[in-house]
Amino acid sequence: MSAYLDIIAAYDAKADQLAERYEKVASERMLAEILPVIPVGGEGRLALDVGAGTGRDAAWLTSLG
């Protein structure tokens, strides 16, 4: 259990730096492999962004329609 707590503490200590690095990578680049299968445009399209990120990808998907 202490190794688990050590990992959490290390992540917590660097959370700001990690979030900044994460935000520097564009969604288009991060999701490039799945772009061909994402239907874009039109009304009523739904996407579920399940993760623990900053919401960057959800905002990008919303911008696609």
C-alpha positions as CSV (number, residue, x, y, z in Angstrom):
1,M,0.0,0.0,0.0
2,S,2.8,2.4,0.7
3,A,4.1,2.1,-2.9
4,Y,0.7,3.1,-4.1
5,L,0.6,6.1,-1.8
6,D,4.1,7.1,-3.0
7,I,2.9,7.1,-6.6
8,I,-0.1,9.3,-5.7
9,A,2.1,11.7,-3.7
10,A,4.6,12.0,-6.6
11,Y,1.8,12.6,-9.1
12,D,0.2,15.2,-6.8
13,A,3.5,17.0,-6.4
14,K,3.8,17.4,-10.2
15,A,0.2,17.7,-11.1
16,D,0.5,21.3,-12.4
17,Q,3.5,20.4,-14.6
18,L,1.8,17.3,-15.9
19,A,-1.4,19.2,-16.8
20,E,0.7,21.9,-18.6
21,R,2.5,19.3,-20.7
22,Y,-0.8,17.5,-21.4
23,E,-2.4,20.7,-22.7
24,K,0.5,21.4,-25.1
25,V,-0.4,18.4,-27.2
26,A,-3.3,19.1,-29.6
27,S,-6.3,16.8,-29.5
28,E,-5.9,16.3,-33.3
29,R,-2.5,14.8,-32.7
30,M,-3.4,12.8,-29.6
31,L,-6.4,11.3,-31.4
32,A,-5.0,11.0,-34.9
33,E,-5.4,7.3,-35.1
34,I,-9.1,7.4,-34.4
35,L,-10.0,10.5,-36.4
36,P,-11.0,8.5,-39.5
37,V,-13.8,6.7,-37.6
38,I,-15.1,9.8,-35.8
39,P,-18.3,11.0,-37.6
40,V,-18.3,14.8,-37.6
41,G,-20.9,17.4,-38.4
42,G,-24.6,17.2,-38.3
43,E,-26.9,17.7,-35.3
44,G,-27.5,15.2,-32.6
45,R,-24.0,13.7,-32.5
46,L,-22.9,12.5,-29.1
47,A,-19.5,11.8,-27.7
48,L,-18.6,10.5,-24.3
49,D,-15.2,11.6,-23.0
50,V,-14.5,9.3,-20.1
51,G,-11.3,10.2,-18.5
52,A,-9.5,12.2,-15.9
53,G,-8.1,14.9,-18.1
54,T,-8.7,18.6,-18.4
55,G,-11.6,18.4,-20.7
56,R,-9.4,19.4,-23.7
57,D,-10.6,16.4,-25.8
58,A,-14.3,16.9,-24.9
59,A,-14.0,20.6,-26.0
60,W,-12.3,19.6,-29.3
61,L,-15.0,17.0,-30.0
62,T,-17.7,19.6,-29.3
63,S,-16.0,21.9,-31.8
64,L,-16.4,19.2,-34.5
65,G,-20.1,19.3,-34.1
